[in-house]
Amino acid sequence: MLIPLRSVSEHMGAKVDWNQQTKQITITKDSTTIKLTINSPKVSVNQSQHL
């Protein structure tokens, strides 16, 4: 299932940034930063990578 990540994240009070060059979205709230890259199964949470 796909969800509108920007609107859901912003509704929860997070800041959302999109980097067109790297195709990466960064979601930040308080001391947590999540980075996702288009077509990648990996996610980075506070600089620690997960599958």
N, C-alpha and C positions, 0 to 999 in steps of 0.2 A: 504494500500500500504506500502511496506517495502522499506526503502532507505538505502544505505550504510552510516550509521551514521558517522563512522570514516572519510571516505574520504570527505564527505560533510562538516563536522565540521572543519577538517584541512584545506580544501580549503578556508574556511572563516576566517582562521587565529587563530582558537581555538586549545588548547592543549587537547588531548584526552587520558585518562588513563582507563585501564581495570583491575578490581580486580577479578581474577578467583575464589578466595575463597568465596567472597560474591556475585559474579555474578552481579557486579555493574560497570556501566560506569560513569566516571566523565568527564564533558566537561567544560573547563575553558577558558574564554576570558575576558581580562581586569578585571573588578570587578565583573563579573558574573560567578557563578558556578552552573552547572546543574548536578544533579545525577539521574540516572535511574537504576532500578534493573530489571533484567530479570523476566518475569511473574508477574510483579507488575503493577497495574494501576496508582500508585502514582509516582509523580516526585517532586524532591526537587530543588527549585530555591533559591539560597542564603540562605539555611537552612530553608526555608519556604515550607511546603509540600502542594501539590495540587493534585487533581484527574484528 
